[in-house]
Amino acid sequence: MKRLLFLMGILLPLAGYCQNSDTSSTRKKLTTTAPFLGGVSVSDMVTSVNTNGNTFTIQQPIADIGFPVYKDFSTGHPLLIKAGIRYQGLYLSGEENIGGNAFHSITVPLLLNYSFSQTTSISFVGVATAGSDFKQNIDANDILYTVGIRLGFRPSKSFRYGVTLAYMSNYTGKFILPLPDIDWAISDKLSFAGIIPARASLKYKLSASQSFGVTASLNGSMYRLNEGATDQYIHLRQSSGGLIYDLKLARRWKLNLIAGRTFSQRLETFNLDQKVSFNGFTKLNDRIANISYRQNSFLFQGGLSYEF
């Protein structure tokens, strides 16, 4: 189970990109207004880790933009091609053992979505990421990538689901993993959305512009660490739960706030030669960390998004 959670955190951005771009929801018969196909979002998550009487802070800012490069909804089989770019940072304040305190990643996703009918669609998505402290030049071995294919189904206006089969290659090795997702308007007030078991949110609509609920998620990120005599990477894994509040500021603007606590949190460094083989999935937890922090902590996240 721990190995599954480890992989889900890494693949979450890929599955979320597929799920949010499901063009079966853009069919004119299912909507009354023009759909938003692009958007910009910025967010920041802060956690404070207390270890051996010392405290340091983990900060994770994210800036994300997605935009359509081609769309054709004039036929009975809508086609959408979408691209984007994503920046994610990892900043450590007060930590003195890892040898670096600022890490950055640039991700470029590309998605193609084709609708067979009003209820069924297929998506092909690829994601390439370069993550490092950028104290040395990036080479081909530093490019982490994931490719996937998703089948999406929308049996009704209030319910859609799908499954993504993803192949990924990163510092730990190469793996294949299925990711089911669901988006369900249970009633006029209550809704549930999730990429199981990586992310799930149950929300209650307080008004036309506000909702409140509970959420749980798994996050994972990797960065090349160029400090020291050996080639290493830093790996952050977090599973957390808490309360979520959404506020629609206007038709296109949305504010999102989360307050919660981690159930499992690992900030670790590993040598780059600790890869497992494609059929060595069970050996993921056999990696030996050079530095390891496993303390849990409270977390706070705020985000602002604009759709176009």
N, C-alpha and C positions, 0 to 999 in steps of 0.2 A: 504493500500500500504506500509506503514512504517513497518508493521509486516512482510510482505513478504520480504522486503529488509533485515530485521533483520535476517531472517532465511537463505536467500540466501548466505549471507556472511559466515555463519557458515558452510554451506554445500559445499562451493566452492571447498575445497581440495578433497572431495569425488568425485564430478562430474568431476573434472579435471583428477583424476586418472583413472576413467572409460574412458573418452574421449581419453586420450593419449595412452591408451593401447588397442584400438580397433583393433583386429587382422584381421578384414576384410581388412585392408590396408596392411597386410603382405602377402597376397596371391601372389604367384609367377607370375601369369598372370597380376597382376597389378603393379608389381615393376620390376626394372631392376638390382637392387643390393640387397644384404642381408639387411634386416631391422635391425635397432637398437632397441633392446628390453629392454635395461637397461640404466641407466645413473646416474650421480651425478651432483647436482647443488647446488650452494651457492648464496645467495643474501642478501642484507641489505637495509632496507627502513628507512629513517630518516624524521621526521616531527618536526617542532618547533611550540609550542603552546604559544600564548601570552594571558594572562588572568590577568586582574586587575593590569596592569603595570608590571607584572612579566612574565618571559619566562622560559619554561622548554622544554626539548627535549624528544621525543618518538623515540626509536630505536628498530627495529624489524629484527634481523638476522634470517635467515633460512638456514639450511643444510639438503639436501634431497638426498636419494639414493634409487633407485629401481632396482630390478634384477629379471630375470626369474628363477624360481625354477624347472619348468618343461615346456617343449614345444614339440609339435608333429605337424609338418607341412607336414608330408609325405602322409596324406590322403586328401580326399576332404573336410574334416571338421577339420580344424586346431584347436588345443587346446593349450592354454597358461595359466600357473599359475604363478603369479608374486607376490613378496613380497617386503618389503622395510622398511625403518625407516626414520623418519623426526624429526628434532629438530627445534623448534621455540622459540625464546626468546622475551621478552618485557622488555626493560630497560628504566627507567625514570630518567632523569638527571635534577636536579633542582626542582623537585616536592617534597613538604614537608608535604602534608596532608594525603596521602593514607596510609602511614605507611610502605611501602616497595618500593624498587626501582629496584628489579631484579626478574623476573618471567620466568619460563621455562616450556616447554611442550615437551613430547616425544610421537610421534604418530607411530603406527605400522599398516600399511595397508596390506590387502591381497586381491588379485583379481584372479578370474577365468573367462576366456573368451573362448567361444566356437562359432565357425562359422558354421551356418547352410548351407551357400552357399557363393559364392563370394561376394554377396551383403548384406547378413543379418547375424548378430551376436547377441549373448546375453552375458552379463557380470554379475557376482555376486561379490560384493565387500563389505568388512567389514573394518571399521576403529576404532581403540581403542586409546584413548588419555588420558594421565595423565598430567595435567597442574597445577602448584603450585609455590609458592615461595620456596618450599622444606625446610621450617623451621620446619616442622613436618613430620612424616611418612605418606606416601600415603596409604589410605584404599580403600575398594571397592567402597565407595560412591564418591570417587574422580575420578573414571574412567568414562570418557565420551565416548560414542560410537555411531557409525552410521553404518547402513547396507543398502544396496541398490541393485536394479536390473536395468540393462540398456538394452534396445533394440537398436541396432545400424543398420543403413542402409547406403549402399554405392552404389547408382544407377549409378555412373560413377567414373572415376579415379579422377576427379576434385571436386567431391562433396560428402560429407557424413554428416549424421545427426543422432540424436538419442534422447532418453528421458530416464532419470533415475528417478525411484520412490524410494525415500529414507525415511528411518525411523531413527530418532535420539533421543537420550536421553542425556540431559546435565543438568546443574544447574538450568535452567529455567523450565524444564519439558520434555515432550515427544511429538513429532510431526511427521507428514507425509507430504512430499512435493515432487511434480514433478519438475524435472530440465531438460528442453530441451537444446540440444547443436547442434552446426553447425560448419562445417569446409568446406569452399568454396573457391576454386581457381577461381575467377571471370574471370581472363585473365592471360596471361603470366606474367604480372606485378602486378596485383591487387589481393589481397586476403582478406577474412574476416573469422574470427573465434570467437566463443563466446559460453558461457554458459548463456543463456538468463534468466533473466536480470542481472546476477551476474557479468559477465565479457564479454567484447567485444573489438576486435581490428580490425581495418581496416588498412592494410599495403600496401605500394607501393614499389616494388623492384627497387632499384636504380642501382644495379648491381648484378652479380652472388653471391656476398658475403654480400651485404648490403641491408637493407630495412628500411623504415621510415614510420610512420603513427600516428594515433590517437588511444587512448585506454581509456576505462572506466572500473572500477571494484568496487566490494564491498568486504570488508574484515572484518572478525570477529574472535575474540579469547577470551577465558575465562581461568582464572587461580584462584586457591584457594588462598585466602589471610588469613594467619594465625596470623597476628598481631591483637591486640585488644581483647576485652572481648567477642565479638560476632563472630560467624562463618560467614565469608563473602567470596565473590568472586569478582574479578575485571573483567570487561567486556569492551573490546575495539571494537568499530564499526566505520568503515570508508567507505564512498562512495567517489570516486575520479575520475578525468579525466585528461588527459594530452597527451603529446607527447611520442612516443616510437621509439627507434632506436635499430636495431639488426645488429650485425656484426659477420659473420661467419669467425672465425680465421683459421680454418682448417676443414677437413671433419667431425671431431668429436667435435670440440670446438666452442662455441658460446658465444658472449658477448651481454648483454641486458641492456639498459639504459632507464629509465623513469623519466620525470620531469613533475609535474602537481600540482594540487591543490584539496583539499577535498571540496566536496559539502556539506557533512554532516559528522561530526566527534564527537563521544561521547566516553569519557573515564570515566567510572562510577564504583562505588562499590555498591553491594547489599548484604543483609543478605541471607544466604543460604536457609532460610525457605520460601523465596518468590518464590515458584513454582506455576505454573498454571496447571490445570488439562488437560487431553488429549483433552477434548472438550472445553477447555477454551482458545482457540487460540486468541480470541478477547481481552483477558485481559493481553496480554504481556506488553503493554505500561502502565498498571496500577501499575507496580512495582515502588516502592519508593526508589530512590537512596540515599545512605548515603553521597557520594561525587560525584559531577558531573562536568565534563568539556565538553563544547559543542562548543568551538571555532574552526573555520576552519583555515587551514594553508596550506602552500606550502609543497610539498613532493618530495623527490628524492630517486630513487631506482637504484641500480646496481646489476647485477647478472652475473655469469659465470657458464656454464654447459658443461659437457662432456658426450657423448653418447657412449655406447658400446653394 
